[in-house]
């Protein structure tokens, strides 16, 4: 099983700032099968990024994904008030698929 | 509109069984890879299992904690996905989400399963 470890656990930032979230895999992940989700309290997760760097439908371009091998990054270029949430990385190649434990982006 | 709606969550005793449903609209379940993901109270997302599209073989895979106890199936006539959960444990308590696609990009609102002793 591929273990995904996200860092930091919590990111305290102000609106307008840049957020950089990391996800490290315990073994190499095929870039075609790596995604990021956003989840707000009481809501279902929302797909942001798939195939490491492709934005899902309707996702603004302030969200970007990069990475390869075992290291992946989600960047939010300028935080908007609606971006404060929990973010999860996810690999969906080989089974079992797994999620990272999440990074909470909170208002500073 | 493309959507999925989960149902079937309930309070059940340890060792019991429950079947969750995921009714899809706007797309055909048999043509999609479908997933079940759960979230225990106050915790992160946990992948439960997925079933491939019929064209890709229709087989299902499961996470280790549920393998042998949970079964994913489809009813094409009802365009509905199911999660049969047997031998339920306290640690199966969670909100269960169904999602369509690979990765899942169509999610329902979830259905709550509570397992008590």
Interface residues (C-beta under 8 A of the other chain):
Chain A: X1 X33 X35 X37 X39 X44 X45 X46 X47 X50 X56 X57 X86 X88 X90 X92 X95 X96 X97 X98 X99 X100 X101 X102
Chain B: X35 X37 X44 X45 X46 X47 X50 X61 X62 X63 X64 X97 X99 X101 X102 X103 X104 X105 X107 X108 X109 X110
